[in-house]
Amino acid sequence: MEKNPSTASAAARVGATGLVVLGLVCQELGAAIAVTLFPHVGATGMVLLRLLFSAGILLVVFRPSVRGRSRADWLTVIGFGLVLATMNALFYTSLLTLPLGFAVTIELLGPLVLSVVISRRPSAWLWAALAFIGILVLGWSGFGHQFNPVGAACAAAAGGMWVCYILLSARTGQRFSRLDGLAIAMSIGALAIAPIGILTAGAALLAPVDIALGLAVAVLSSAIPYALELISLRRLPAATFSILLSLAPAIAALAGLVVLRQHLTLLGSVGIGCVVVASMGAVLVAARNGTARGTVPSEPPL
């Protein structure tokens, strides 16, 4: 008996939705594990381990060619690599003083604002206002009295870098096939952060346990989410995909609770909920304007 095409299509979308959520869970678990490494290798040491292993995996899988590239190609991919390193460094630095859910929530403001600007609709600014209210509620609640202005500034700056990531990721994708550009950019990012990472972490980078956990972070935060993204994007509209990615702050808060014992206050939960709803609303407005694709990418700097 043949399956109804519409039923099969719906089942495929449900399966793809599950893959996106699974990718987010892996991503946030990777970020939580990264926090446990901070006492040993520091934030920049963790960035180095993550980018180094992520680059290694991508280089082995895609084996990108560096021959015959134009000057514009190299300028684009080098800029992309530097943004990756800066974005990760800022985000991990924010996690030194902020709970994971709080940091991801603030960071999401970057692509959310980009989505609002791209949509060019006055109604989109209502969602931006809701997100701003959510951040005020988070600050007022203190997220369990763990609010830190410096950490919040680093998370916001990481959100700004995320916007640069979105723009440079699109340009790199136009100039390089598959994930070749990302593999090269990851390698450049690892080289850029290496001097600081080695200086701050020292011999701890060679500890077998730290190396193993660094590899786990790279697999959970990069390899698995990227693979699941490639599968799910074949079955889901871009707007639906972006809406699902807006769940990242809530999933990050749960990962922080389970792995790091970072408890949420009621007001903190309300603040995160406001930002999640605002992000979804902004994506929907952009989708109606035909600009949803790429406004919230799958690879936040975790």
Buried (B, 14 or more C-beta within 10 A) or exposed (E): EEEEEEEEEEEBBEEBBEBBBBBBBBBBBBBBBBBEBBEBBBBBBBBBBBBBBBBBBBBEBBEBEEEEBEEEBBEBBBBBBBBBBBBBBBBBBBBBBBBBBBBBBBBBBBBBBBBBBBBEBEEBBBBBEBBBBBBEBBBEBBBBEBBBEEBBBBBBBBBBBBBBBBBBBEBBBEBBEBBBBBBBBBBBBBBBBBEBBBEBBEEBBEBEEBBEBBBBBBBBBBBBBBBBBEBBBEBBEBBBBBBBBBBBBBBBBBBBBEBBEBEBBEBBBBBBBBBBBBBBBBBBBBBBEEBBBBBBBBBBBB
